[in-house]
Amino acid sequence: MEIDQLRAEPGFMNLVIAATQRCGSTMILEDLRNACVFGMPEEYFIPWYGNASRINIQSSLHAIARKSRGRNDFNSVKIMADQLKHIENKLSGQLSVSCDEQRFMPNVAALFKEAKWVFIQRKDVLRQAISRHMSAETNVNHATQSADESHFAGNLMKGYSSSYNENAQYSFEKIKKHCQNIVLENITWSNFFAIHAIKPLTLSYEVFSTSGNYDHLLAIAKFVGSDFNFDDHSRPKRKMVKLSNSKNDDWYLRFLCDINQV
């Protein structure tokens, strides 16, 4: 089956989670997977980094469609802003994109033409930048509350310890660079959506991470036309816990002081 036929199939991909690094998207993925009606979203396009000759695009897309499919045949996947160019490059020449589609990331838009998009955004760019720098310093991206809990996330600390980042070193320049990158990545997503007339459902990290409920799942269910109901006894439970601690807060204030000295 050709790629054009694959992507035209109903249900090839129902939902795409558009994200940037350290925006809280893995938390959303866990909620979606726990709900059991939104497929099995993950960053399936990570292997597409690097040399295109090392991957069979058609076979990879079939595998992604299979791995991302839930029990109700709903498919979902997550794409980071910095993955877009790699996906676009590898799809180039693989799809029959018409002349009027030769715009920004035309192949990505064509591949997911039938999908709904949910954009995960973190409004506090500085907090997100600090989280990126902390992740680079500690090589820890996620944590579970208990040491015996399994999880799909990478760079995982099983059993959270507040001392995990005690040796992390502050860097004004690196955090500033992360801020710049986040702004550019958000611009990339905004223009991708605008150019291809995509109207995503936008979810704010600051809301869904602290609300204590699952209104965001209800919003996604309504957006994609999927049934999702829960009560206090059946609602999906997160295994993930927040990594941010007092050191993140200290760096936040320190950066604000430093930037005023520039």
C-alpha positions in Angstrom: 0.0 0.0 0.0 1.4 3.5 -0.9 1.7 6.1 1.7 -0.9 8.3 0.0 -3.4 5.4 0.4 -2.3 4.8 4.0 -2.8 8.4 5.2 -6.2 8.5 3.3 -7.5 5.6 5.3 -10.1 6.4 7.9 -8.5 6.2 11.3 -4.9 6.3 10.1 -4.4 9.0 12.7 -7.3 10.5 14.6 -5.4 12.8 17.0 -2.1 14.6 16.9 -0.7 16.2 20.1 1.4 19.2 19.1 4.0 20.1 21.8 7.3 21.7 22.8 9.8 20.1 25.1 8.9 20.4 28.8 5.4 21.8 28.2 3.6 19.1 30.2 2.7 17.0 27.2 3.8 13.7 28.7 1.3 14.3 31.5 -1.4 14.7 28.9 -0.3 11.6 27.2 -0.6 9.6 30.4 -4.1 10.9 30.9 -5.1 10.1 27.4 -3.7 6.6 27.6 -5.4 6.0 31.0 -8.7 7.1 29.6 -8.6 4.1 27.2 -10.5 5.8 24.4 -7.8 8.1 22.8 -5.4 5.5 21.6 -1.8 5.1 22.8 -0.1 8.4 22.1 3.7 8.6 22.3 6.6 10.2 20.4 6.7 7.6 17.7 8.7 9.8 15.3 11.9 9.9 17.4 13.6 7.3 15.1 13.1 9.7 12.2 15.9 11.9 13.4 19.1 11.4 11.4 19.9 9.8 8.1 16.8 9.1 6.0 18.4 6.0 4.4 18.3 4.2 7.7 14.5 4.0 7.9 11.8 2.6 5.7 9.2 5.4 5.7 6.3 3.2 4.6 7.0 0.4 7.1 7.6 3.0 9.9 4.2 4.6 9.3 2.5 1.2 9.3 4.2 0.5 12.6 3.2 3.9 14.1 -0.4 3.3 13.0 -0.4 -0.1 14.7 1.4 1.0 18.0 -0.7 4.1 18.4 -4.1 2.3 18.0 -6.2 1.7 21.1 -8.8 -0.9 21.8 -11.5 1.2 20.1 -9.3 1.6 17.0 -8.6 5.3 17.8 -5.1 6.4 16.9 -3.0 9.2 18.4 0.6 10.5 18.3 2.7 13.3 19.8 4.9 15.5 17.7 7.4 18.0 19.1 8.1 21.3 17.2 11.7 20.3 16.7 10.6 17.0 15.1 8.6 18.7 12.3 11.5 19.4 10.0 12.8 15.8 10.3 9.3 14.4 9.5 8.9 16.8 6.6 12.3 15.9 5.2 11.7 12.2 5.3 8.2 12.5 3.8 9.5 14.7 1.0 8.9 12.8 -2.3 6.9 10.2 -0.5 3.5 11.9 -0.8 1.6 13.3 -3.8 1.4 16.8 -2.5 -0.4 19.1 -5.0 1.0 22.4 -6.2 -1.2 24.5 -4.0 0.0 22.7 -0.9 3.7 23.6 -1.5 3.9 25.7 1.5 5.4 25.4 5.0 5.6 21.7 6.1 3.3 20.6 3.3 4.0 16.9 3.7 3.3 16.9 7.4 0.0 18.7 6.8 -0.9 16.2 4.1 0.0 13.2 6.2 -2.3 14.2 9.0 -5.0 15.9 6.9 -7.8 13.9 8.5 -6.5 14.2 12.1 -7.6 16.6 14.8 -4.8 18.6 16.5 -4.4 19.5 20.2 -1.8 22.1 21.0 -0.2 21.9 24.4 1.2 25.3 25.5 3.0 26.5 28.6 2.3 30.2 29.1 5.2 30.7 31.5 8.1 30.4 29.0 10.7 31.1 31.7 9.5 28.2 33.9 9.6 26.0 30.8 13.1 27.1 30.0 14.3 26.4 33.5 12.7 23.0 33.3 14.6 22.3 30.1 17.9 23.4 31.7 17.2 21.3 34.8 16.5 18.3 32.6 19.8 18.7 30.8 21.7 19.1 34.1 20.1 16.0 35.7 19.2 13.8 32.8 15.8 13.3 34.4 12.7 14.2 32.5 9.9 12.6 34.5 9.3 10.9 37.8 6.8 8.5 39.4 5.7 8.8 43.0 6.5 5.2 43.8 9.7 3.3 42.9 7.8 0.2 41.8 5.6 2.0 39.3 6.3 1.4 35.6 5.8 4.2 33.0 6.2 4.7 29.3 8.1 8.0 29.6 11.9 8.2 29.0 14.6 9.4 31.3 12.4 8.4 34.2 13.1 8.5 37.9 11.1 5.9 39.7 10.3 7.2 43.1 10.6 11.0 43.3 13.3 12.4 45.5 13.5 16.2 46.1 17.3 15.9 46.2 17.5 14.6 42.6 18.7 18.1 41.3 20.9 19.2 44.2 24.0 19.2 42.0 22.4 21.0 39.1 24.2 24.2 38.1 22.5 27.4 37.2 23.3 29.1 33.9 21.8 32.4 32.8 22.9 32.1 29.2 21.6 28.5 28.8 18.2 29.4 30.3 18.0 32.5 28.1 18.8 30.3 25.0 16.0 27.9 26.0 13.6 30.9 26.3 14.5 31.9 22.8 14.1 28.4 21.4 10.7 28.0 23.1 9.4 31.2 21.5 10.6 30.1 18.1 9.0 26.7 18.5 5.7 28.2 19.4 6.0 30.5 16.4 6.6 27.4 14.3 3.4 25.7 15.5 1.3 28.9 15.2 2.4 29.4 11.6 1.9 25.7 10.7 -1.6 25.9 12.0 -2.4 29.2 10.3 -0.9 28.3 6.9 -2.8 25.0 6.7 -6.0 26.4 8.2 -5.8 24.0 11.1 -7.9 25.0 14.2 -6.3 23.1 17.1 -7.7 22.7 20.6 -5.2 24.6 22.7 -4.7 23.4 26.3 -2.7 25.3 28.9 -0.2 23.5 31.1 -0.9 26.0 33.9 -4.6 24.9 33.9 -4.5 21.2 33.5 -1.5 20.5 35.7 -3.1 22.2 38.8 -6.9 21.8 38.3 -7.2 18.4 40.0 -9.8 17.3 37.6 -9.9 16.0 34.0 -11.9 18.7 32.2 -9.1 18.7 29.6 -10.0 15.1 28.7 -13.7 16.0 28.4 -12.7 18.9 26.2 -10.6 16.6 24.0 -13.4 14.0 23.8 -15.8 16.7 22.7 -13.3 18.0 20.2 -12.6 14.6 18.5 -16.1 13.2 18.9 -15.1 10.4 21.3 -17.1 9.1 24.3 -15.4 9.6 27.6 -17.1 9.5 31.0 -15.8 8.9 34.5 -16.8 9.4 38.1 -14.7 9.7 41.3 -14.1 6.0 41.5 -13.2 5.3 37.8 -11.3 8.4 36.8 -7.8 7.7 35.4 -5.0 8.2 38.0 -1.6 9.7 37.1 1.6 8.0 38.1 3.6 11.0 37.2 4.5 13.7 39.7 6.0 17.1 39.2 9.8 17.4 39.2 9.8 21.1 40.0 10.9 22.1 43.5 12.4 24.9 45.4 15.5 25.0 43.2 13.4 25.8 40.2 11.8 28.7 42.2 15.3 29.9 43.2 16.5 29.9 39.6 13.4 31.7 38.5 14.0 34.6 40.8 17.7 34.6 40.1 17.1 34.8 36.3 14.7 37.7 36.8 17.4 39.5 38.8 20.1 38.7 36.3 18.1 39.8 33.2 17.7 43.2 34.8 21.5 43.5 34.9 22.0 42.9 31.2 
